[in-house]
């Protein structure tokens, strides 16, 4: 009890304070119970004073990476090989050369992880295999936009393989650890080199001399053998890239990216950031009325909308179009984007509800599962309606890159909703990694099906059915579309393929390791049946307006 200002002061007791007596017995007796149960690290903290300042918050959790194990010689050689291969192979574009460069980089990561005592776990293998599979997309497809998406996703999957996180912060913040290792990785490698030289730089000179002599011997004898045999000269020319003086800065940049990027990945594998320790504070639980009433109302709105959609589906679109005064294409175009946004907002509502809804009692947990499960089920009907709207839109106007991209995104969002429903039944511990794995799988499937080829295939089928074809858009597709566009009749076939043929002719000097399978297949088709007349020839001018929409 606190004293009033007018109360007399209480005299201080003689002897040491109670805390010192409890912890400093010297007569052999055991400490008191209060001293024995004091948490470790808090024995020296003063007791909180009534009415005084609040106690200090606990120290922040350390999620930074620890000190890595010393770098292995095999890791250094693998990183150097990655840098050299990057400099030699990646200057002409991305194809199978990206997979070749990834092999020594993967070995460097493996050697560094084993030196640190880490062993591949099942999920790490999933991320690693998924990342390498994504790197195969540029080797198979000529289109740059799905290849770029695949490479970015492969980097994210590789960061998950290095860190091995299982929580949402670990899944989302994994790539940050790799970026920070871009500074610590080279310093870690330099420290390993200095340890191997024993502080004596002269030990590095024999290695440099050996590398220089080997380079001179290979160059001299390679030039002699190339001059002596034309077949060997062709083989050597196919294996070695053409490097000019102007390409020097770009080649050194690729060397630095390959070398330092591999060292950063190996440093992360040796000492990853511990993002799993990053705790997200739980939201304050709300009352049932405060969270359940808005969600029940939203569920009712979803139910009414889905009932209308089912009525339209079974009753036909003609009656709806007659009542609304819209055309077939207008009805489809108006609905898809709103339904896509509704799907995204539904996921946001579910996340907010899971954070603020109470789940301390069994009845609360049952209510949360029932309301959110119903909302997820109704959201799947919205996803199906959005997919149907896009299908109607494609029937009216054809398939494009934007339309196939947002349609794929809508399908993936539907898969995420299914995973959330499964997490409500079997627990949510596996949900972050499952959502990330689904994203990797969707991007991989998106690249393997060849979006440009699928666009051309769908538009050619539309032409065969309706007689309409968007000729200018088809000219802008990549070489992946050539097998489908080759089915068109003349002169439209030559008008569409002429621009693609000219682009391929400009890339004729590209070596085999920078050429995708889709580009090689397109070259074979165009060599067997070359287009005639040119893109601006008189035959193309005779095409009617139905071929330009």
Beta strands, then each sheet from edge to edge (+ up, - down):
end
